[in-house]
Amino acid sequence: ADWDAPTDLGMDKIKVRSIEFLPSAANDHFIIREGSLTGPSIMDVTCSDAMDNRRVYFDEGLWMTPYIDISECTLGTAANAKVTITVV
């Protein structure tokens, strides 16, 4: 399902330390954007296999409004993919 911080957390912005994507299969494509479907991408990755975990770090933490539109993502088995957002 789609996910955005204001709707799902009741917060406009969160201070993010890192975002990690654990794919479900080869060629999983994951996009997380700032604020909305039309916002700039914060993370845009395509994984080579199910073990090709990807992580983006924001050293001091970065204030953002993460937004995921599931229709933009390609997941082999959506139930087996995982996103972890670590906040400060």
C-alpha positions as CSV (number, residue, x, y, z in Angstrom):
1,A,0.0,0.0,0.0
2,D,1.0,3.6,-0.4
3,W,2.7,5.2,2.6
4,D,3.3,8.8,3.6
5,A,4.4,10.3,7.0
6,P,1.7,12.9,7.4
7,T,-1.2,10.5,6.9
8,D,0.2,7.4,8.5
9,L,2.2,9.0,11.4
10,G,0.3,12.2,11.9
11,M,3.6,14.2,11.5
12,D,4.6,16.6,8.8
13,K,8.3,15.8,8.9
14,I,10.5,13.2,10.6
15,K,14.3,13.3,11.1
16,V,15.7,10.3,9.2
17,R,19.1,8.8,9.9
18,S,18.9,6.0,7.3
19,I,16.5,4.2,4.9
20,E,17.1,0.5,4.1
21,F,15.4,-1.5,1.4
22,L,15.5,-5.4,1.6
23,P,14.3,-6.7,-1.8
24,S,12.1,-9.8,-2.3
25,A,13.7,-10.9,-5.6
26,A,16.1,-10.0,-8.4
27,N,15.2,-6.8,-10.2
28,D,13.1,-5.4,-7.4
29,H,12.8,-1.6,-8.0
30,F,12.1,0.7,-5.0
31,I,11.4,4.4,-5.0
32,I,10.8,6.6,-2.0
33,R,10.1,10.3,-2.6
34,E,10.0,13.6,-0.7
35,G,6.5,14.7,0.2
36,S,4.4,13.3,-2.7
37,L,4.3,11.3,-5.9
38,T,5.8,14.2,-7.8
39,G,8.5,15.0,-5.2
40,P,12.2,14.4,-5.8
41,S,13.4,10.9,-5.1
42,I,15.2,10.3,-1.8
43,M,16.1,6.7,-2.8
44,D,15.7,5.0,-6.2
45,V,17.3,1.6,-6.4
46,T,17.1,-1.6,-8.5
47,C,18.5,-4.7,-6.7
48,S,20.4,-7.4,-8.5
49,D,19.0,-10.2,-6.3
50,A,17.1,-10.9,-3.1
51,M,20.3,-10.4,-1.0
52,D,21.2,-7.1,-2.6
53,N,20.0,-4.9,0.4
54,R,20.4,-1.2,-0.2
55,R,20.8,1.6,2.4
56,V,21.0,5.4,2.3
57,Y,22.6,7.2,5.3
58,F,22.0,10.8,6.4
59,D,24.9,11.3,8.8
60,E,23.4,13.9,11.1
61,G,19.8,13.0,10.2
62,L,17.7,14.8,7.6
63,W,14.2,16.3,8.1
64,M,11.9,14.9,5.4
65,T,8.4,13.7,4.6
66,P,8.9,10.2,3.1
67,Y,6.3,9.1,0.5
68,I,6.0,5.7,-1.1
69,D,3.7,5.1,-4.0
70,I,3.6,1.3,-4.4
71,S,2.6,1.5,-8.0
72,E,6.0,3.1,-8.7
73,C,7.8,0.1,-7.2
74,T,8.3,-3.3,-8.8
75,L,8.5,-6.1,-6.3
76,G,8.7,-9.8,-7.0
77,T,6.7,-10.7,-3.8
78,A,5.6,-7.5,-2.1
79,A,5.0,-9.3,1.2
80,N,8.6,-10.4,1.3
81,A,10.2,-6.9,0.7
82,K,11.0,-4.7,3.6
83,V,11.7,-1.0,4.2
84,T,13.3,0.2,7.4
85,I,13.4,3.9,8.2
86,T,15.6,4.8,11.2
87,V,14.7,8.1,12.8
88,V,16.9,10.3,15.1
